[in-house]
Amino acid sequence: MYRLVTDDGTTAIAYLWDAAENYWPAAHGDDDLTDPFSPGLGLDLFEAAHARLDALGVKVPAIRFVDRDDARCPGGLAIVEDLTGETLEELLARDPGAAAPVVARLGEALEAMRRHRAPAYGKVALVDGGGTSRGSSCEAVVLDRALRDLAEAASRDPRIARARDRLAERLLDLTAAVRPRAEYAVVHGELGPDHVRVDADGDPVLIDIEDTMYFDVEWEHVFLRIRLREAHRPQTAPGLDETRLASTRSPGDSR
């Protein structure tokens, strides 16, 4: 991502999806779009997520230009609006009182996302294109990810290794309690205050949207609780499934 500055002082943000500039460690399955938790990489994911959120009235940076064919940009290029204000994270740290109405407006945007339902789960680009995600259900996908994370954590920390069997059994019990579901809401996927910019009108604007997917709304709720802490309380939505909330939390999280 680059901030572009023209001779007249106008600015814009360039998103360049180029494998040479991806500094996250590569992992098996990174390019598997049927995995809802695979990295959101690529112009197609960005455009699909942008279109879905914009259609729901959720503010996202305006797209100024797209180029998917330029040989100099093999992964695709998008030029978008530069929101020069602070992030919600910065505003919360600087002035929680001033952040309160922004958080309230964020809640309205999240409610619009919660109300929109799809009959399948997975990345917006995949589902809206008629594709099917791996796994049999959201809870099965979450369990698979949790067991993989647990295995990696156990390989790094002997304390977790000693408790691995007990933690795995707890994860299986939590998942077994979840009832089937046939509809899924729109979720950002990793929504925290650093992924919300505040525009000149004091409205929240979602950024880093490529991971947007249809999934259990409880996933977004738990993620927001972790990231927003006390500011998350106004975001609590009615009708959340307590068993899904429990299975989404870490095994040792009693909150």
JOPERA-V978452 format. One record per residue. N is the residue number from 1. RES is the residue in one letter. PHI is phi as a letter, one per 30 degrees, with the letter a starting at -180 (999 if undefined). OMEGA is omega in radians with two decimals (NA if undefined). BURIAL is 1 if it has 24 or more other ideal C-beta (glycine too) atoms within 12 Angstrom, else 0. Layout:
# JOPERA-V978452
n:N res:RES phi:PHI omega:OMEGA burial:BURIAL
n:N res:RES phi:PHI omega:OMEGA burial:BURIAL
This chain:
# JOPERA-V978452
n:1 res:M phi:999 omega:-3.10 burial:0
n:2 res:Y phi:b omega:2.96 burial:0
n:3 res:R phi:c omega:-3.14 burial:0
n:4 res:L phi:c omega:3.12 burial:0
n:5 res:V phi:b omega:-3.13 burial:0
n:6 res:T phi:d omega:-3.09 burial:0
n:7 res:D phi:d omega:-3.13 burial:0
n:8 res:D phi:d omega:3.10 burial:0
n:9 res:G phi:j omega:3.08 burial:0
n:10 res:T phi:d omega:-3.14 burial:0
n:11 res:T phi:b omega:3.07 burial:0
n:12 res:A phi:a omega:3.11 burial:1
n:13 res:I phi:c omega:3.08 burial:1
n:14 res:A phi:c omega:2.99 burial:1
n:15 res:Y phi:c omega:-3.14 burial:1
n:16 res:L phi:b omega:-3.13 burial:1
n:17 res:W phi:c omega:-3.10 burial:1
n:18 res:D phi:b omega:-3.10 burial:0
n:19 res:A phi:e omega:-3.13 burial:0
n:20 res:A phi:d omega:-3.12 burial:0
n:21 res:E phi:c omega:3.06 burial:0
n:22 res:N phi:c omega:-3.02 burial:0
n:23 res:Y phi:c omega:3.03 burial:0
n:24 res:W phi:d omega:3.10 burial:0
n:25 res:P phi:e omega:3.13 burial:0
n:26 res:A phi:d omega:3.12 burial:0
n:27 res:A phi:b omega:3.11 burial:0
n:28 res:H phi:d omega:3.10 burial:0
n:29 res:G phi:i omega:-3.14 burial:0
n:30 res:D phi:e omega:-3.08 burial:0
n:31 res:D phi:c omega:-3.11 burial:0
n:32 res:D phi:c omega:-3.10 burial:0
n:33 res:L phi:d omega:3.08 burial:1
n:34 res:T phi:d omega:3.03 burial:0
n:35 res:D phi:c omega:-3.10 burial:1
n:36 res:P phi:e omega:-3.09 burial:1
n:37 res:F phi:c omega:3.04 burial:1
n:38 res:S phi:d omega:-3.09 burial:1
n:39 res:P phi:e omega:3.11 burial:1
n:40 res:G phi:d omega:-3.05 burial:1
n:41 res:L phi:c omega:3.02 burial:1
n:42 res:G phi:k omega:-3.12 burial:1
n:43 res:L phi:d omega:-3.13 burial:1
n:44 res:D phi:e omega:3.12 burial:1
n:45 res:L phi:d omega:-3.13 burial:1
n:46 res:F phi:d omega:-3.09 burial:1
n:47 res:E phi:d omega:-3.14 burial:1
n:48 res:A phi:d omega:3.12 burial:1
n:49 res:A phi:d omega:3.13 burial:1
n:50 res:H phi:d omega:-3.13 burial:1
n:51 res:A phi:d omega:-3.12 burial:0
n:52 res:R phi:d omega:-3.10 burial:1
n:53 res:L phi:d omega:3.14 burial:1
n:54 res:D phi:d omega:3.13 burial:1
n:55 res:A phi:d omega:3.13 burial:0
n:56 res:L phi:d omega:-3.13 burial:1
n:57 res:G phi:i omega:3.10 burial:0
n:58 res:V phi:d omega:-3.08 burial:1
n:59 res:K phi:d omega:3.04 burial:1
n:60 res:V phi:b omega:-3.14 burial:1
n:61 res:P phi:e omega:-3.13 burial:1
n:62 res:A phi:d omega:3.10 burial:0
n:63 res:I phi:d omega:3.14 burial:1
n:64 res:R phi:c omega:-3.04 burial:0
n:65 res:F phi:a omega:3.09 burial:0
n:66 res:V phi:b omega:3.08 burial:1
n:67 res:D phi:b omega:-3.14 burial:0
n:68 res:R phi:c omega:-3.01 burial:0
n:69 res:D phi:c omega:-3.09 burial:0
n:70 res:D phi:d omega:-3.13 burial:0
n:71 res:A phi:d omega:3.13 burial:0
n:72 res:R phi:d omega:-3.11 burial:0
n:73 res:C phi:b omega:-3.02 burial:1
n:74 res:P phi:d omega:-3.12 burial:0
n:75 res:G phi:c omega:-3.12 burial:1
n:76 res:G phi:j omega:-3.10 burial:1
n:77 res:L phi:b omega:3.03 burial:1
n:78 res:A phi:b omega:3.02 burial:1
n:79 res:I phi:c omega:-3.07 burial:1
n:80 res:V phi:b omega:3.10 burial:1
n:81 res:E phi:e omega:3.07 burial:1
n:82 res:D phi:c omega:3.10 burial:1
n:83 res:L phi:c omega:-2.95 burial:1
n:84 res:T phi:d omega:3.12 burial:0
n:85 res:G phi:d omega:-3.09 burial:1
n:86 res:E phi:d omega:3.04 burial:1
n:87 res:T phi:d omega:3.06 burial:1
n:88 res:L phi:d omega:3.09 burial:1
n:89 res:E phi:e omega:3.14 burial:1
n:90 res:E phi:d omega:-3.14 burial:0
n:91 res:L phi:d omega:3.10 burial:1
n:92 res:L phi:d omega:3.14 burial:1
n:93 res:A phi:d omega:-3.07 burial:0
n:94 res:R phi:d omega:-3.03 burial:0
n:95 res:D phi:a omega:-3.13 burial:0
n:96 res:P phi:e omega:3.12 burial:0
n:97 res:G phi:d omega:3.11 burial:0
n:98 res:A phi:d omega:-3.14 burial:0
n:99 res:A phi:d omega:-3.04 burial:1
n:100 res:A phi:e omega:3.13 burial:0
n:101 res:P phi:d omega:3.09 burial:0
n:102 res:V phi:d omega:3.10 burial:1
n:103 res:V phi:d omega:3.12 burial:1
n:104 res:A phi:d omega:3.11 burial:0
n:105 res:R phi:d omega:3.04 burial:1
n:106 res:L phi:d omega:3.09 burial:1
n:107 res:G phi:d omega:3.10 burial:1
n:108 res:E phi:d omega:3.10 burial:0
n:109 res:A phi:d omega:-3.14 burial:1
n:110 res:L phi:d omega:3.11 burial:1
n:111 res:E phi:d omega:3.08 burial:1
n:112 res:A phi:d omega:3.11 burial:1
n:113 res:M phi:d omega:-3.13 burial:1
n:114 res:R phi:d omega:-3.07 burial:1
n:115 res:R phi:d omega:-3.13 burial:0
n:116 res:H phi:d omega:-3.05 burial:1
n:117 res:R phi:b omega:3.07 burial:0
n:118 res:A phi:b omega:-3.11 burial:1
n:119 res:P phi:d omega:-3.14 burial:0
n:120 res:A phi:b omega:3.12 burial:1
n:121 res:Y phi:c omega:3.10 burial:1
n:122 res:G phi:k omega:-3.12 burial:1
n:123 res:K phi:d omega:-3.08 burial:1
n:124 res:V phi:e omega:-3.12 burial:1
n:125 res:A phi:e omega:-3.12 burial:1
n:126 res:L phi:d omega:-3.06 burial:1
n:127 res:V phi:d omega:3.14 burial:1
n:128 res:D phi:d omega:3.08 burial:1
n:129 res:G phi:d omega:3.10 burial:0
n:130 res:G phi:i omega:-3.12 burial:0
n:131 res:G phi:d omega:-3.12 burial:1
n:132 res:T phi:b omega:3.14 burial:0
n:133 res:S phi:d omega:3.10 burial:1
n:134 res:R phi:d omega:3.12 burial:1
n:135 res:G phi:i omega:-3.10 burial:0
n:136 res:S phi:c omega:-3.10 burial:0
n:137 res:S phi:a omega:3.07 burial:1
n:138 res:C phi:e omega:-3.08 burial:1
n:139 res:E phi:d omega:3.09 burial:1
n:140 res:A phi:d omega:3.11 burial:1
n:141 res:V phi:d omega:3.13 burial:1
n:142 res:V phi:d omega:3.13 burial:1
n:143 res:L phi:d omega:3.14 burial:1
n:144 res:D phi:e omega:3.12 burial:1
n:145 res:R phi:d omega:-3.11 burial:1
n:146 res:A phi:d omega:3.14 burial:1
n:147 res:L phi:d omega:3.09 burial:1
n:148 res:R phi:d omega:3.10 burial:0
n:149 res:D phi:d omega:3.12 burial:0
n:150 res:L phi:d omega:3.13 burial:1
n:151 res:A phi:d omega:3.13 burial:0
n:152 res:E phi:d omega:3.13 burial:0
n:153 res:A phi:d omega:-3.14 burial:0
n:154 res:A phi:d omega:3.12 burial:0
n:155 res:S phi:d omega:-3.09 burial:0
n:156 res:R phi:c omega:-3.01 burial:0
n:157 res:D phi:b omega:-3.10 burial:0
n:158 res:P phi:d omega:3.11 burial:0
n:159 res:R phi:d omega:3.10 burial:0
n:160 res:I phi:d omega:3.10 burial:0
n:161 res:A phi:e omega:3.14 burial:0
n:162 res:R phi:d omega:-3.11 burial:0
n:163 res:A phi:c omega:-2.99 burial:0
n:164 res:R phi:e omega:-3.10 burial:1
n:165 res:D phi:d omega:-3.13 burial:0
n:166 res:R phi:d omega:3.13 burial:0
n:167 res:L phi:d omega:3.11 burial:1
n:168 res:A phi:d omega:3.11 burial:1
n:169 res:E phi:d omega:3.10 burial:0
n:170 res:R phi:d omega:3.10 burial:1
n:171 res:L phi:d omega:3.13 burial:1
n:172 res:L phi:d omega:3.13 burial:0
n:173 res:D phi:d omega:3.14 burial:0
n:174 res:L phi:d omega:-3.13 burial:1
n:175 res:T phi:d omega:-3.13 burial:1
n:176 res:A phi:d omega:-3.12 burial:0
n:177 res:A phi:d omega:-3.07 burial:0
n:178 res:V phi:d omega:3.12 burial:1
n:179 res:R phi:d omega:-3.12 burial:0
n:180 res:P phi:d omega:3.13 burial:0
n:181 res:R phi:b omega:-3.08 burial:1
n:182 res:A phi:c omega:3.12 burial:0
n:183 res:E phi:b omega:-3.03 burial:0
n:184 res:Y phi:b omega:-3.09 burial:1
n:185 res:A phi:c omega:3.06 burial:1
n:186 res:V phi:d omega:3.09 burial:1
n:187 res:V phi:b omega:3.11 burial:1
n:188 res:H phi:d omega:3.08 burial:1
n:189 res:G phi:j omega:3.10 burial:1
n:190 res:E phi:b omega:-3.02 burial:1
n:191 res:L phi:d omega:3.02 burial:1
n:192 res:G phi:b omega:-3.09 burial:1
n:193 res:P phi:d omega:3.08 burial:1
n:194 res:D phi:d omega:3.10 burial:0
n:195 res:H phi:c omega:3.07 burial:1
n:196 res:V phi:b omega:3.03 burial:1
n:197 res:R phi:c omega:-3.12 burial:1
n:198 res:V phi:c omega:-3.09 burial:1
n:199 res:D phi:d omega:-3.05 burial:1
n:200 res:A phi:d omega:3.13 burial:0
n:201 res:D phi:c omega:-3.11 burial:0
n:202 res:G phi:i omega:3.13 burial:1
n:203 res:D phi:c omega:3.09 burial:1
n:204 res:P phi:d omega:3.11 burial:1
n:205 res:V phi:b omega:-3.11 burial:1
n:206 res:L phi:d omega:3.07 burial:1
n:207 res:I phi:b omega:-3.08 burial:1
n:208 res:D phi:h omega:-2.94 burial:1
n:209 res:I phi:c omega:-3.02 burial:1
n:210 res:E phi:d omega:-3.14 burial:1
n:211 res:D phi:d omega:-3.13 burial:1
n:212 res:T phi:e omega:-3.06 burial:1
n:213 res:M phi:b omega:2.93 burial:1
n:214 res:Y phi:c omega:-3.04 burial:1
n:215 res:F phi:a omega:3.05 burial:1
n:216 res:D phi:d omega:3.11 burial:1
n:217 res:V phi:d omega:3.13 burial:1
n:218 res:E phi:d omega:3.12 burial:1
n:219 res:W phi:d omega:3.13 burial:1
n:220 res:E phi:d omega:-3.10 burial:1
n:221 res:H phi:d omega:-3.13 burial:1
n:222 res:V phi:d omega:3.13 burial:1
n:223 res:F phi:d omega:3.13 burial:1
n:224 res:L phi:d omega:3.13 burial:1
n:225 res:R phi:d omega:3.13 burial:1
n:226 res:I phi:d omega:-3.00 burial:0
n:227 res:R phi:d omega:-3.08 burial:1
n:228 res:L phi:c omega:-3.12 burial:1
n:229 res:R phi:h omega:-3.06 burial:0
n:230 res:E phi:d omega:3.14 burial:0
n:231 res:A phi:d omega:-3.13 burial:1
n:232 res:H phi:d omega:-3.01 burial:1
n:233 res:R phi:e omega:3.11 burial:0
n:234 res:P phi:d omega:-3.10 burial:0
n:235 res:Q phi:d omega:-3.10 burial:1
n:236 res:T phi:d omega:-3.07 burial:1
n:237 res:A phi:c omega:3.08 burial:1
n:238 res:P phi:d omega:3.03 burial:0
n:239 res:G phi:i omega:3.10 burial:0
n:240 res:L phi:d omega:-3.12 burial:0
n:241 res:D phi:d omega:-3.08 burial:1
n:242 res:E phi:d omega:3.14 burial:0
n:243 res:T phi:d omega:3.10 burial:0
n:244 res:R phi:d omega:3.05 burial:1
n:245 res:L phi:e omega:-3.11 burial:1
n:246 res:A phi:d omega:-3.10 burial:1
n:247 res:S phi:d omega:3.14 burial:1
n:248 res:T phi:d omega:3.11 burial:1
n:249 res:R phi:d omega:3.05 burial:1
n:250 res:S phi:d omega:-3.06 burial:1
n:251 res:P phi:e omega:-3.09 burial:1
n:252 res:G phi:c omega:-3.10 burial:0
n:253 res:D phi:d omega:-3.10 burial:0
n:254 res:S phi:c omega:-3.09 burial:0
n:255 res:R phi:d omega:NA burial:0
